[in-house]
């Protein structure tokens, strides 16, 4: 009897010992699969479909705007499997209404791994929205659906060659400096009038320096790479732009200073508030292409139904496209997200309360001929609500325009749209 018990215990021990490495191997396999899946979703969320050597750029596949109609093409960049020190990128697209091809290509090489310092060069022949302001240090923003793009009709053509240096001053401070030469031609009727002459097309030679400071985030160093553990607030972004007249045939002298801060306030009931403040000023001979707008997102139609479209993320929903341009602009946006209403396992809509304010001005409106716009010096206000996550990421948005720029017809102050939010 004792021998039988000993034999059973011995066999059980051998079996358990054999299973332990198998379980450990299964655990490691699951962890590796989870890491690969996380990396894939991270790439997809940044707008790339990863393959071994080439990451396919999803943002060029299909778009739509009022000038090009459908815009479709292909693009990509080399992956880390191709090289850890060098990268190449290129894209080509075609607009079906303007019947024009656009393209861009470039490359870069890393000069300091610890500070993630890269030198990049590029050539681009494409369109840019007039009045838009982009910070160099912004992370590459990608959305499966870009709401404002559908309704934009004011673009200028540009052929740009540039060289840039990106550098992490620390884990909390990112910087980028750029030198660019551009040939610019508006696609709309426009003449920029100065004392020495008038311009329908022109050239610019600009230098830009941008710094993004994220003092309250928490970072960790792993495998020689800085990883963010906690995304802290507030965040600050500064940018300085200088156009140099006469250098490489540049037509104008002007200076731009831009600033943005973002803050998030979290509450005990899972609700939170997002506050965004932006400010910019342009001095000198600044053409319309380089002025500011407040990211309007309202189509110039007579009825509320005719203006029904998609609400943007940080756009003014009741402000009409091309209604205002400014050489100095300040915007304030407050969005309060209530905790989701858990009505069922799959139906959890979320209510968002929104208020936006913009104040700007243009010192020399008479310089900008063949196009009409208003000054924003009285202060623009709109408020509204969003009900998100109603159906497959879709929701509804309602906004109302009031204050100094309230319009005589009640319906002209309303904006009813749907929202679209997807998180990977």
LINRA-V569819 format. One record per pair of residues at least 12 apart in sequence whose C-alpha atoms are under 7 Angstrom apart, sorted by the first residue. I is the first residue (numbers start at 1). GAP is how many residues later the second one is. If there is no record, write none. Layout:
I,GAP + I,GAP
This chain:
41,383 + 45,379 + 46,94 + 46,95 + 46,96 + 47,12 + 47,95 + 52,27 + 52,29 + 53,25 + 53,26 + 53,28 + 53,29 + 54,22 + 54,23 + 54,24 + 54,25 + 55,21 + 55,22 + 55,23 + 55,24 + 56,19 + 56,20 + 56,21 + 57,17 + 57,18 + 57,19 + 59,83 + 60,12 + 60,13 + 60,14 + 60,15 + 60,33 + 61,12 + 61,13 + 64,85 + 64,86 + 65,84 + 65,85 + 65,86 + 65,87 + 65,88 + 66,84 + 66,85 + 66,86 + 66,87 + 67,30 + 67,31 + 67,86 + 68,27 + 68,28 + 68,29 + 68,30 + 69,26 + 69,27 + 69,28 + 70,25 + 70,26 + 71,22 + 71,23 + 71,24 + 71,25 + 72,21 + 72,22 + 72,23 + 73,19 + 73,20 + 73,21 + 74,17 + 74,18 + 74,19 + 75,15 + 75,16 + 75,17 + 76,13 + 76,14 + 76,15 + 77,12 + 77,13 + 85,24 + 85,25 + 86,22 + 86,23 + 86,24 + 87,20 + 87,21 + 87,22 + 88,18 + 88,19 + 88,20 + 89,16 + 89,17 + 89,18 + 90,14 + 90,15 + 90,16 + 91,12 + 91,13 + 91,14 + 92,12 + 102,23 + 102,24 + 103,21 + 103,22 + 103,23 + 104,19 + 104,20 + 104,21 + 105,17 + 105,18 + 105,19 + 106,15 + 106,16 + 106,17 + 107,13 + 107,14 + 107,15 + 108,12 + 108,13 + 114,110 + 115,52 + 115,53 + 115,54 + 116,51 + 116,52 + 117,49 + 117,50 + 117,51 + 118,47 + 118,48 + 118,49 + 119,45 + 119,46 + 119,47 + 120,43 + 120,44 + 120,45 + 121,41 + 121,42 + 121,43 + 122,39 + 122,40 + 122,41 + 123,37 + 123,38 + 123,39 + 124,35 + 124,36 + 124,37 + 125,33 + 125,34 + 125,35 + 126,31 + 126,32 + 126,33 + 127,28 + 127,29 + 127,30 + 127,31 + 128,27 + 128,28 + 128,29 + 129,25 + 129,26 + 129,27 + 130,24 + 130,25 + 130,26 + 130,159 + 130,160 + 131,157 + 131,158 + 131,159 + 131,160 + 131,161 + 131,162 + 132,160 + 132,161 + 133,159 + 135,75 + 135,104 + 136,40 + 136,74 + 137,37 + 137,38 + 137,39 + 137,73 + 137,74 + 137,75 + 147,163 + 147,164 + 147,165 + 148,149 + 148,164 + 151,148 + 155,31 + 155,32 + 156,28 + 156,29 + 156,30 + 156,31 + 157,27 + 157,28 + 157,29 + 157,30 + 158,24 + 158,25 + 158,26 + 158,27 + 159,23 + 159,24 + 159,25 + 160,20 + 160,21 + 160,22 + 160,23 + 161,19 + 161,20 + 161,21 + 162,16 + 162,17 + 162,18 + 162,19 + 163,15 + 163,16 + 163,17 + 164,12 + 164,13 + 164,14 + 164,15 + 165,12 + 165,13 + 171,48 + 171,55 + 172,41 + 172,42 + 172,43 + 173,38 + 173,39 + 173,40 + 173,41 + 174,37 + 174,38 + 174,39 + 175,35 + 175,36 + 175,37 + 176,33 + 176,34 + 176,35 + 177,31 + 177,32 + 177,33 + 178,29 + 178,30 + 178,31 + 179,27 + 179,28 + 179,29 + 180,25 + 180,26 + 180,27 + 181,23 + 181,24 + 181,25 + 182,21 + 182,22 + 182,23 + 183,19 + 183,20 + 183,21 + 184,17 + 184,18 + 184,19 + 185,15 + 185,16 + 185,17 + 186,15 + 189,181 + 189,182 + 190,179 + 190,180 + 190,181 + 191,177 + 191,178 + 191,179 + 192,95 + 192,175 + 192,176 + 192,177 + 193,174 + 193,175 + 194,173 + 202,49 + 203,46 + 203,47 + 203,48 + 204,39 + 204,46 + 204,47 + 204,48 + 205,38 + 205,39 + 205,42 + 205,43 + 205,45 + 206,35 + 206,36 + 206,37 + 206,38 + 207,34 + 207,35 + 207,36 + 208,31 + 208,32 + 208,33 + 208,34 + 209,30 + 209,31 + 209,32 + 210,28 + 210,29 + 210,30 + 211,26 + 211,27 + 211,28 + 212,24 + 212,25 + 212,26 + 213,22 + 213,23 + 213,24 + 214,21 + 214,22 + 216,16 + 216,17 + 217,13 + 217,14 + 217,15 + 218,12 + 218,13 + 233,30 + 233,31 + 234,27 + 234,28 + 234,29 + 234,30 + 235,26 + 235,27 + 235,28 + 236,24 + 236,25 + 236,26 + 237,22 + 237,23 + 237,24 + 238,20 + 238,21 + 238,22 + 239,18 + 239,19 + 239,20 + 240,16 + 240,17 + 240,18 + 241,14 + 241,15 + 241,16 + 242,12 + 242,13 + 242,14 + 243,12 + 252,33 + 253,31 + 253,32 + 254,28 + 254,29 + 254,30 + 254,31 + 254,32 + 255,27 + 255,28 + 255,29 + 256,25 + 256,26 + 256,27 + 257,23 + 257,24 + 257,25 + 258,21 + 258,22 + 258,23 + 259,19 + 259,20 + 259,21 + 260,17 + 260,18 + 260,19 + 261,15 + 261,16 + 261,17 + 262,13 + 262,14 + 262,15 + 263,12 + 263,13 + 269,70 + 270,69 + 271,66 + 271,67 + 271,68 + 272,64 + 272,65 + 272,66 + 273,62 + 273,63 + 273,64 + 274,60 + 274,61 + 274,62 + 275,58 + 275,59 + 275,60 + 276,56 + 276,57 + 276,58 + 277,54 + 277,55 + 277,56 + 278,52 + 278,53 + 278,54 + 279,50 + 279,51 + 279,52 + 280,48 + 280,49 + 280,50 + 281,46 + 281,47 + 281,48 + 282,45 + 282,46 + 288,80 + 291,34 + 291,35 + 291,36 + 292,33 + 292,34 + 292,35 + 292,37 + 293,31 + 293,32 + 293,33 + 294,22 + 295,20 + 295,21 + 296,19 + 296,20 + 296,21 + 296,23 + 296,24 + 296,25 + 297,18 + 297,19 + 297,20 + 297,21 + 297,22 + 297,23 + 297,24 + 298,19 + 298,20 + 298,21 + 298,22 + 298,23 + 299,21 + 299,22 + 300,20 + 304,107 + 304,110 + 304,111 + 304,112 + 308,108 + 308,109 + 309,108 + 309,109 + 310,107 + 310,108 + 310,109 + 311,86 + 311,106 + 311,107 + 311,108 + 317,82 + 317,98 + 318,81 + 318,82 + 318,83 + 318,95 + 318,96 + 318,97 + 322,51 + 323,50 + 323,51 + 324,49 + 324,50 + 324,51 + 324,52 + 325,48 + 325,49 + 325,50 + 326,34 + 326,35 + 326,36 + 326,49 + 327,34 + 327,35 + 328,32 + 328,33 + 328,34 + 329,30 + 329,31 + 329,32 + 330,28 + 330,29 + 330,30 + 331,26 + 331,27 + 331,28 + 332,24 + 332,25 + 332,26 + 333,22 + 333,23 + 333,24 + 334,20 + 334,21 + 334,22 + 335,17 + 335,18 + 335,19 + 335,20 + 336,16 + 336,17 + 336,18 + 337,14 + 337,15 + 337,16 + 338,12 + 338,13 + 338,14 + 347,43 + 348,41 + 349,38 + 349,39 + 349,40 + 349,41 + 350,37 + 350,38 + 350,39 + 351,35 + 351,36 + 351,37 + 352,33 + 352,34 + 352,35 + 353,31 + 353,32 + 353,33 + 354,29 + 354,30 + 354,31 + 355,27 + 355,28 + 355,29 + 356,25 + 356,26 + 356,27 + 357,22 + 357,23 + 357,24 + 357,25 + 358,21 + 358,22 + 358,23 + 359,17 + 359,18 + 359,19 + 359,20 + 359,21 + 360,16 + 360,17 + 361,14 + 361,15 + 361,16 + 362,13 + 378,26 + 379,25 + 380,23 + 380,24 + 380,25 + 381,20 + 381,21 + 381,22 + 382,17 + 382,18 + 382,19 + 382,20 + 383,16 + 383,17 + 383,18 + 384,14 + 384,15 + 384,16 + 385,12 + 385,13 + 385,14 + 386,12 + 388,31 + 393,27 + 393,28 + 393,29 + 394,24 + 394,25 + 394,26 + 394,27 + 395,23 + 395,24 + 395,25 + 396,21 + 396,22 + 396,23 + 397,19 + 397,20 + 397,21 + 397,22 + 398,17 + 398,18 + 398,19 + 399,15 + 399,16 + 399,17 + 400,13 + 400,14 + 400,15 + 401,12 + 401,13
